[in-house]
Amino acid sequence: MTLRQLQDRIRELYGAKDTARGVDGTFMWFMEEVGELSAALRNGTPAERELEFADVLAWLVTLANCTGIDLTAAVAKKYGGGCPGCGKTPCECGLTEKP
């Protein structure tokens, strides 16, 4: 499944609910899932981590849908030409630098 297919699938599954909930409510769900991923990374099994990564991605896609962002285009624009910081592939930014 591509990122675009995932974004379309989430819209098909939950679009009406997501629109009704709005950005603020959706962001709160997203943050809850990030917390669950954090817990799974510390103490979870590989299977639990896998599910939490999927949940975080799904809620991120939901936020993009709620705000009209095409994630495929956004990712290509930001990362398609290499590291956004140094422009290189692979990145040559220092470990303490945020690219």
GROMACS elastic network, one bead per residue, 0.5 to 0.9 nm:
[ bonds ]
;  ai    aj funct       b0    kb
    1     4     6  0.81104   500
    1     5     6  0.58874   500
    1     6     6  0.64245   500
    2     5     6  0.50448   500
    2     6     6  0.61860   500
    2     7     6  0.85997   500
    2    72     6  0.87222   500
    3     6     6  0.50381   500
    3     7     6  0.61557   500
    3     8     6  0.86023   500
    3    61     6  0.86943   500
    3    71     6  0.71971   500
    3    72     6  0.61264   500
    4     7     6  0.50703   500
    4     8     6  0.61639   500
    4     9     6  0.85046   500
    4    70     6  0.77097   500
    4    71     6  0.71402   500
    4    72     6  0.58518   500
    4    73     6  0.89819   500
    5     8     6  0.50747   500
    5     9     6  0.59689   500
    5    10     6  0.85722   500
    6    10     6  0.60874   500
    6    11     6  0.84641   500
    6    58     6  0.79141   500
    6    61     6  0.77103   500
    7    10     6  0.53055   500
    7    11     6  0.62260   500
    7    12     6  0.86886   500
    7    58     6  0.80731   500
    7    61     6  0.56838   500
    7    62     6  0.74455   500
    7    64     6  0.82108   500
    7    65     6  0.72101   500
    7    70     6  0.81139   500
    7    71     6  0.77328   500
    7    72     6  0.88754   500
    8    11     6  0.50605   500
    8    12     6  0.61675   500
    8    13     6  0.86553   500
    8    65     6  0.87073   500
    9    12     6  0.50112   500
    9    13     6  0.61126   500
    9    14     6  0.84854   500
   10    13     6  0.50668   500
   10    14     6  0.57941   500
   10    15     6  0.69238   500
   10    58     6  0.70747   500
   10    59     6  0.89157   500
   10    61     6  0.73103   500
   10    62     6  0.67411   500
   10    65     6  0.84650   500
   11    14     6  0.54199   500
   11    16     6  0.80048   500
   11    18     6  0.82697   500
   11    61     6  0.87135   500
   11    62     6  0.73209   500
   11    65     6  0.68839   500
   12    15     6  0.58483   500
   12    16     6  0.85052   500
   13    16     6  0.83826   500
   13    17     6  0.88999   500
   14    17     6  0.53836   500
   14    18     6  0.59089   500
   14    19     6  0.85453   500
   14    62     6  0.83036   500
   15    18     6  0.50728   500
   15    19     6  0.60793   500
   15    20     6  0.85910   500
   15    62     6  0.80875   500
   15    65     6  0.78884   500
   15    66     6  0.82513   500
   16    19     6  0.52328   500
   16    20     6  0.62613   500
   16    21     6  0.86695   500
   17    20     6  0.51236   500
   17    21     6  0.60993   500
   17    22     6  0.85695   500
   18    21     6  0.50809   500
   18    22     6  0.60788   500
   18    23     6  0.80468   500
   18    25     6  0.86689   500
   18    26     6  0.69570   500
   18    62     6  0.70517   500
   18    63     6  0.84396   500
   18    65     6  0.83648   500
   18    66     6  0.67949   500
   19    22     6  0.51753   500
   19    23     6  0.79205   500
   19    65     6  0.87329   500
   19    66     6  0.62769   500
   21    24     6  0.76698   500
   21    25     6  0.55150   500
   21    26     6  0.63900   500
   22    25     6  0.56671   500
   22    26     6  0.60842   500
   22    27     6  0.85477   500
   22    63     6  0.88201   500
   22    66     6  0.68239   500
   23    26     6  0.50518   500
   23    27     6  0.59059   500
   23    28     6  0.86137   500
   23    63     6  0.65331   500
   23    66     6  0.61289   500
   23    67     6  0.73021   500
   24    27     6  0.51312   500
   24    28     6  0.64064   500
   24    29     6  0.89213   500
   25    28     6  0.51870   500
   25    29     6  0.65439   500
   25    30     6  0.87528   500
   26    29     6  0.51504   500
   26    30     6  0.61980   500
   26    31     6  0.87029   500
   26    59     6  0.74130   500
   26    62     6  0.73930   500
   26    63     6  0.64369   500
   26    66     6  0.83254   500
   27    31     6  0.61758   500
   27    32     6  0.86119   500
   27    59     6  0.80055   500
   27    60     6  0.84302   500
   27    63     6  0.68023   500
   28    31     6  0.51436   500
   28    32     6  0.62646   500
   28    33     6  0.87508   500
   29    32     6  0.50415   500
   29    33     6  0.63148   500
   29    34     6  0.87006   500
   29    59     6  0.72219   500
   30    33     6  0.51819   500
   30    34     6  0.63060   500
   30    35     6  0.87778   500
   30    55     6  0.83700   500
   30    56     6  0.64030   500
   30    57     6  0.88315   500
   30    58     6  0.86110   500
   30    59     6  0.51611   500
   30    60     6  0.65947   500
   30    62     6  0.86881   500
   30    63     6  0.80641   500
   31    35     6  0.62961   500
   31    36     6  0.86953   500
   31    56     6  0.83691   500
   31    59     6  0.88114   500
   32    35     6  0.51016   500
   32    36     6  0.63637   500
   32    37     6  0.87384   500
   32    56     6  0.88964   500
   33    37     6  0.61431   500
   33    38     6  0.85189   500
   33    52     6  0.69518   500
   33    53     6  0.86363   500
   33    55     6  0.64384   500
   33    56     6  0.55216   500
   33    59     6  0.77953   500
   34    37     6  0.50124   500
   34    38     6  0.61746   500
   34    39     6  0.87416   500
   34    52     6  0.79608   500
   34    53     6  0.85009   500
   34    55     6  0.85040   500
   34    56     6  0.59989   500
   35    39     6  0.63528   500
   35    40     6  0.86644   500
   36    39     6  0.51269   500
   36    40     6  0.61943   500
   36    41     6  0.86248   500
   36    52     6  0.66302   500
   36    56     6  0.88420   500
   37    41     6  0.60640   500
   37    42     6  0.86298   500
   37    44     6  0.87849   500
   37    48     6  0.85501   500
   37    49     6  0.65525   500
   37    51     6  0.86267   500
   37    52     6  0.50525   500
   37    53     6  0.64692   500
   37    55     6  0.84789   500
   37    56     6  0.74504   500
   38    41     6  0.51744   500
   38    42     6  0.64371   500
   38    43     6  0.87564   500
   38    49     6  0.89533   500
   38    52     6  0.87876   500
   39    42     6  0.51969   500
   39    43     6  0.60288   500
   39    44     6  0.68249   500
   39    49     6  0.88774   500
   40    43     6  0.52086   500
   40    45     6  0.70050   500
   40    46     6  0.83743   500
   40    48     6  0.62654   500
   40    49     6  0.53038   500
   40    50     6  0.89998   500
   40    52     6  0.72511   500
   41    44     6  0.58732   500
   41    45     6  0.82332   500
   41    46     6  0.86487   500
   41    48     6  0.87442   500
   41    49     6  0.62834   500
   44    47     6  0.78785   500
   44    48     6  0.56722   500
   44    49     6  0.61946   500
   45    48     6  0.51206   500
   45    49     6  0.62495   500
   45    50     6  0.86091   500
   46    49     6  0.50757   500
   46    50     6  0.61401   500
   46    51     6  0.87849   500
   47    50     6  0.50927   500
   47    51     6  0.64418   500
   47    52     6  0.87613   500
   48    51     6  0.52645   500
   48    52     6  0.62407   500
   48    53     6  0.86618   500
   49    52     6  0.50867   500
   49    53     6  0.60712   500
   49    54     6  0.85672   500
   50    53     6  0.52729   500
   50    54     6  0.63660   500
   50    55     6  0.87905   500
   51    54     6  0.50799   500
   51    55     6  0.62254   500
   51    56     6  0.87516   500
   52    56     6  0.61527   500
   52    57     6  0.85181   500
   53    56     6  0.52256   500
   53    57     6  0.61960   500
   53    58     6  0.85807   500
   54    57     6  0.51683   500
   54    58     6  0.60788   500
   54    59     6  0.86770   500
   55    58     6  0.50495   500
   55    59     6  0.61986   500
   55    60     6  0.85456   500
   56    59     6  0.52472   500
   56    60     6  0.61233   500
   56    61     6  0.85937   500
   57    60     6  0.50407   500
   57    61     6  0.61456   500
   57    62     6  0.85348   500
   58    61     6  0.50853   500
   58    62     6  0.61550   500
   58    63     6  0.87615   500
   59    63     6  0.62425   500
   59    64     6  0.86198   500
   60    63     6  0.51284   500
   60    64     6  0.63503   500
   60    65     6  0.86921   500
   61    65     6  0.61761   500
   61    66     6  0.86287   500
   61    69     6  0.89261   500
   61    71     6  0.74674   500
   62    66     6  0.61569   500
   62    67     6  0.86683   500
   63    66     6  0.50174   500
   63    67     6  0.62613   500
   63    68     6  0.85519   500
   63    69     6  0.83923   500
   64    67     6  0.52140   500
   64    68     6  0.59541   500
   64    70     6  0.68329   500
   64    71     6  0.67621   500
   65    68     6  0.51283   500
   65    69     6  0.60729   500
   65    70     6  0.75195   500
   65    71     6  0.87331   500
   66    69     6  0.78636   500
   69    72     6  0.88366   500
   69    73     6  0.82978   500
   69    74     6  0.74050   500
   70    73     6  0.54876   500
   70    74     6  0.61948   500
   70    75     6  0.87067   500
   71    75     6  0.59181   500
   71    76     6  0.83477   500
   72    75     6  0.53640   500
   72    76     6  0.61563   500
   72    77     6  0.85694   500
   73    76     6  0.51205   500
   73    77     6  0.60192   500
   73    78     6  0.86198   500
   74    77     6  0.51295   500
   74    78     6  0.62119   500
   74    79     6  0.84795   500
   75    78     6  0.52228   500
   75    79     6  0.57344   500
   75    80     6  0.70495   500
   76    79     6  0.54086   500
   76    81     6  0.78508   500
   77    80     6  0.57545   500
   77    81     6  0.76331   500
   78    81     6  0.73977   500
   78    82     6  0.82435   500
   78    83     6  0.81918   500
   78    84     6  0.63466   500
   79    82     6  0.53827   500
   79    83     6  0.60397   500
   79    84     6  0.62253   500
   79    87     6  0.89142   500
   80    83     6  0.82463   500
   80    84     6  0.89087   500
   81    84     6  0.76701   500
   81    87     6  0.66644   500
   81    88     6  0.79528   500
   81    89     6  0.82757   500
   82    85     6  0.85547   500
   82    86     6  0.78572   500
   82    88     6  0.50920   500
   82    89     6  0.51355   500
   82    90     6  0.73286   500
   82    91     6  0.73168   500
   83    86     6  0.56045   500
   83    88     6  0.54007   500
   83    89     6  0.64018   500
   83    90     6  0.73223   500
   83    91     6  0.54391   500
   83    92     6  0.82277   500
   83    93     6  0.84287   500
   83    99     6  0.64807   500
   84    87     6  0.55401   500
   84    88     6  0.82375   500
   84    91     6  0.87740   500
   84    99     6  0.57850   500
   85    88     6  0.82505   500
   85    91     6  0.80873   500
   85    92     6  0.87681   500
   85    93     6  0.69892   500
   85    97     6  0.86221   500
   85    98     6  0.74662   500
   86    89     6  0.87935   500
   86    91     6  0.66618   500
   86    92     6  0.65235   500
   86    93     6  0.61886   500
   86    99     6  0.71316   500
   87    90     6  0.88067   500
   87    91     6  0.72739   500
   87    92     6  0.84954   500
   88    91     6  0.50819   500
   88    92     6  0.64477   500
   88    93     6  0.87159   500
   89    92     6  0.77307   500
   91    94     6  0.86915   500
   91    99     6  0.81204   500
   92    95     6  0.88626   500
   93    96     6  0.81236   500
   93    97     6  0.60977   500
   93    98     6  0.77331   500
   93    99     6  0.66241   500
   94    97     6  0.52362   500
   94    98     6  0.82375   500
   94    99     6  0.88233   500
   95    98     6  0.79254   500
